[in-house]
Amino acid sequence: MKTPLKSLLVLGLFATYSHAIFGIGGHFGLVPGLEVKASKGVIAQGVTHTLSLDERGLSGIQGFGAKFWIDFLPLVDIEAAGNLQFGYYDVSLSSTNPTLEKPVSFDLGVPGVEGKPFFARALGDVAVLYPFFKFPPLIKLIKVYAGGGLSYGVAAPILSPAFAKKALDSDPSYDPNTDNDNSKAAKIIVDAIKAADFEKGIGFFLQLGAHAKLPIIPIAAYADLKYRVPGIDPALVDGSGWNMELGGALAF
């Protein structure tokens, strides 16, 4: 009788400690399909001088983030997650009479950040999730859940021909006929993109994911698949809406 009783106590202990009350962790974010579309157009026209901007686009944007979850509620789990997605793209100015082309670059003074235009999008998610499957039933090593929630995000505007033209048109001191080397146009455009406000918006998402936790040891892993309708993407930013988060966590 002692052996079965001890076995039950050990299994009960494992079950208790494998079911985390809360967890906190970090993850790598995959964003398949998210891209900045290329765009080219005339941004200033003088008597003999035409100035164009060529924004060459960006693909393969990835990111990283963090997550906190609570799973001691009786029917649902609550979690909050944050994601940052980032990538550089190339922009150049070209002109006629004289024929000249040079890249647009700028230095934000931030260590480790390249001196070139970039796209950045930050998302904060709050989700309500229903755990519909636990395996195995007693020890609960793996839990699979589904649900959805709301997302608040900010995104940097893209240095597009439309953005650059607006910046030049709004500066009364700019004259394309006297800007032979495009240096003044470049300065006006760079100052405008530095001063531009981030675009903000609220969206929603659907989520399917899983937590895996070892018994007693407060180490967990998680994987989440989200389909987003972010509602904040600037002009020229496009994507399929799919996001994947793969991470590790401490769960207690």
C-alpha positions as CSV (number, residue, x, y, z in Angstrom):
1,M,0.0,0.0,0.0
2,K,2.9,2.4,0.6
3,T,4.3,2.2,-2.9
4,P,1.0,3.1,-4.7
5,L,0.5,5.9,-2.1
6,K,4.0,7.3,-2.7
7,S,3.4,7.1,-6.5
8,L,0.2,9.1,-6.2
9,L,1.9,11.7,-4.1
10,V,4.8,12.1,-6.6
11,L,2.4,12.3,-9.5
12,G,0.3,14.9,-7.6
13,L,3.4,16.9,-6.9
14,F,4.5,16.8,-10.5
15,A,1.0,17.9,-11.6
16,T,1.0,20.8,-9.2
17,Y,4.4,22.1,-10.2
18,S,4.0,21.6,-13.9
19,H,0.9,23.8,-14.1
20,A,2.3,27.3,-14.0
21,I,0.4,30.2,-12.3
22,F,2.2,32.7,-14.5
23,G,5.1,32.9,-17.0
24,I,7.3,35.5,-18.5
25,G,9.6,35.0,-21.5
26,G,11.1,36.3,-24.7
27,H,10.8,35.2,-28.3
28,F,11.9,35.5,-31.9
29,G,9.2,36.7,-34.3
30,L,8.7,35.4,-37.8
31,V,6.7,37.7,-40.1
32,P,6.3,36.0,-43.4
33,G,5.1,38.2,-46.2
34,L,5.6,41.6,-44.4
35,E,7.3,43.9,-46.8
36,V,7.8,47.6,-47.8
37,K,6.9,48.0,-51.5
38,A,9.3,49.8,-53.8
39,S,8.3,53.2,-55.2
40,K,9.8,55.7,-57.5
41,G,8.6,59.1,-58.6
42,V,9.4,62.8,-59.4
43,I,9.4,64.9,-56.2
44,A,10.5,68.3,-57.6
45,Q,10.4,69.9,-61.0
46,G,12.4,73.0,-62.0
47,V,12.9,74.8,-65.3
48,T,15.7,72.5,-66.4
49,H,16.1,70.3,-63.3
50,T,14.0,67.3,-62.4
51,L,14.5,65.5,-59.1
52,S,13.3,62.0,-58.4
53,L,13.3,59.7,-55.4
54,D,13.8,55.9,-55.7
55,E,12.7,53.9,-52.6
56,R,13.8,50.3,-53.3
57,G,11.6,48.4,-50.9
58,L,12.3,45.8,-48.2
59,S,11.4,42.2,-47.6
60,G,12.3,39.5,-45.1
61,I,11.4,41.6,-42.1
62,Q,11.7,39.8,-38.8
63,G,11.5,40.8,-35.1
64,F,11.6,39.9,-31.5
65,G,9.4,40.3,-28.4
66,A,8.4,39.4,-24.9
67,K,5.4,37.8,-23.4
68,F,3.7,37.5,-20.0
69,W,0.8,35.1,-19.2
70,I,-1.5,34.2,-16.4
71,D,-3.1,30.8,-16.4
72,F,-4.6,30.2,-12.9
73,L,-8.1,31.4,-14.0
74,P,-10.7,28.6,-14.1
75,L,-11.7,28.7,-17.8
76,V,-9.4,31.0,-19.7
77,D,-5.8,32.3,-19.8
78,I,-4.8,35.9,-20.1
79,E,-1.6,37.0,-21.8
80,A,0.1,40.2,-22.9
81,A,2.8,40.3,-25.5
82,G,5.0,42.9,-27.3
83,N,6.7,42.7,-30.6
84,L,9.2,44.9,-32.5
85,Q,9.7,44.4,-36.2
86,F,12.6,46.3,-37.9
87,G,14.4,46.5,-41.2
88,Y,16.5,48.9,-43.4
89,Y,15.7,49.9,-46.9
90,D,17.6,51.9,-49.6
91,V,16.6,55.3,-50.9
92,S,18.4,57.4,-53.5
93,L,17.9,60.8,-55.1
94,S,18.5,61.2,-58.9
95,S,18.4,64.3,-61.0
96,T,18.8,65.5,-64.6
97,N,20.8,68.5,-65.7
98,P,23.2,67.7,-64.2
99,T,22.7,63.9,-64.1
100,L,23.4,62.8,-60.5
101,E,22.3,60.0,-58.2
102,K,23.2,59.5,-54.6
103,P,21.8,57.6,-51.7
104,V,19.8,59.2,-48.9
105,S,21.4,58.5,-45.5
106,F,21.2,59.9,-42.0
107,D,22.6,59.3,-38.6
108,L,20.2,59.1,-35.7
109,G,23.1,59.0,-33.2
110,V,22.0,55.6,-31.8
111,P,24.8,53.0,-31.4
112,G,24.4,50.0,-33.6
113,V,21.8,51.7,-35.9
114,E,22.9,52.1,-39.5
115,G,22.8,55.5,-41.1
116,K,20.0,54.7,-43.6
117,P,16.2,54.8,-43.7
118,F,14.4,52.0,-41.8
119,F,11.0,50.6,-41.2
120,A,10.0,49.8,-37.6
121,R,6.7,48.6,-36.2
122,A,5.9,47.9,-32.5
123,L,2.8,46.0,-31.4
124,G,1.3,45.4,-28.0
125,D,-1.2,42.5,-27.7
126,V,-3.7,41.5,-25.0
127,A,-5.4,38.1,-25.6
128,V,-7.9,35.9,-24.0
129,L,-7.2,32.2,-24.7
130,Y,-9.1,29.0,-24.1
131,P,-6.9,25.9,-23.3
132,F,-8.7,23.2,-25.2
133,F,-6.1,20.4,-25.0
134,K,-3.6,19.3,-22.3
135,F,-1.2,16.4,-22.7
136,P,-0.8,14.2,-20.8
137,P,-4.0,14.8,-18.7
138,L,-2.3,14.4,-15.3
139,I,1.1,16.0,-15.7
140,K,0.0,18.7,-18.2
141,L,3.4,19.0,-19.9
142,I,1.9,20.5,-23.0
143,K,-1.1,22.8,-23.3
144,V,-2.7,23.9,-26.5
145,Y,-4.9,27.0,-26.6
146,A,-6.8,29.3,-29.0
147,G,-8.4,32.7,-28.8
148,G,-7.8,36.3,-29.9
149,G,-7.5,39.8,-28.7
150,L,-6.7,43.4,-29.4
151,S,-3.5,45.0,-30.6
152,Y,-2.2,48.5,-30.3
153,G,0.7,49.5,-32.5
154,V,2.9,52.3,-33.8
155,A,4.8,52.3,-37.1
156,A,7.4,54.5,-38.7
157,P,6.3,56.2,-41.9
158,I,8.1,55.2,-45.1
159,L,10.4,57.7,-46.9
160,S,8.4,57.4,-50.2
161,P,8.2,59.8,-53.1
162,A,4.9,61.1,-51.8
163,F,6.5,61.8,-48.4
164,A,9.5,63.5,-49.9
165,K,7.4,65.7,-52.3
166,K,5.3,66.9,-49.4
167,A,8.4,67.7,-47.4
168,L,9.9,69.8,-50.2
169,D,6.6,71.5,-51.1
170,S,6.2,72.6,-47.5
171,D,9.6,74.3,-47.3
172,P,9.4,77.7,-49.0
173,S,13.2,78.0,-49.1
174,Y,13.6,75.1,-51.4
175,D,14.2,75.9,-55.1
176,P,15.1,72.9,-57.4
177,N,16.7,75.3,-60.0
178,T,19.5,76.2,-57.6
179,D,19.9,72.8,-55.8
180,N,22.3,71.4,-58.4
181,D,23.8,68.7,-56.2
182,N,20.5,67.8,-54.4
183,S,22.2,68.4,-51.0
184,K,19.5,70.8,-49.8
185,A,16.7,68.4,-50.9
186,A,18.4,65.6,-49.1
187,K,18.7,67.6,-45.9
188,I,15.0,68.7,-46.0
189,I,13.8,65.1,-46.6
190,V,16.0,63.7,-43.9
191,D,14.9,66.3,-41.4
192,A,11.3,65.6,-42.2
193,I,11.5,61.8,-41.8
194,K,13.4,62.3,-38.5
195,A,10.6,64.7,-37.2
196,A,7.7,62.6,-38.5
197,D,5.3,61.2,-36.0
198,F,4.8,57.4,-35.8
199,E,1.5,56.2,-37.1
200,K,-0.7,54.7,-34.4
201,G,-3.7,52.4,-34.5
202,I,-5.7,49.6,-33.0
203,G,-6.2,46.2,-34.6
204,F,-7.2,42.7,-33.7
205,F,-5.8,39.1,-34.1
206,L,-6.7,35.5,-33.8
207,Q,-4.2,33.2,-32.0
208,L,-3.4,29.5,-31.8
209,G,-0.5,28.3,-29.6
210,A,1.0,26.0,-27.1
211,H,3.0,26.0,-23.9
212,A,5.3,23.2,-22.8
213,K,6.7,23.1,-19.3
214,L,8.9,20.6,-17.5
215,P,7.6,19.4,-14.1
216,I,9.0,21.2,-11.0
217,I,11.7,23.0,-13.1
218,P,10.4,26.6,-13.9
219,I,11.4,26.5,-17.5
220,A,8.9,26.6,-20.4
221,A,8.8,27.0,-24.1
222,Y,6.0,28.4,-26.2
223,A,4.9,28.8,-29.9
224,D,2.2,31.1,-31.1
225,L,0.7,31.6,-34.5
226,K,-1.3,34.9,-34.9
227,Y,-3.3,36.3,-37.8
228,R,-3.3,40.1,-37.5
229,V,-5.4,42.9,-38.8
230,P,-3.1,45.6,-37.3
231,G,-4.8,48.7,-38.7
232,I,-1.6,50.8,-38.5
233,D,0.5,50.0,-41.5
234,P,1.8,53.1,-43.3
235,A,1.6,53.5,-47.1
236,L,3.7,51.0,-49.0
237,V,3.8,48.5,-46.1
238,D,2.0,45.2,-46.9
239,G,1.8,41.7,-45.7
240,S,-0.2,38.5,-45.2
241,G,-1.0,39.2,-41.6
242,W,0.6,36.0,-40.3
243,N,3.0,36.2,-37.3
244,M,4.8,33.4,-35.5
245,E,6.4,33.7,-32.1
246,L,8.9,31.0,-30.8
247,G,10.3,31.6,-27.4
248,G,11.4,30.4,-24.0
249,A,10.2,31.5,-20.6
250,L,10.3,31.1,-16.8
251,A,7.0,29.8,-15.5
252,F,6.1,29.5,-11.8
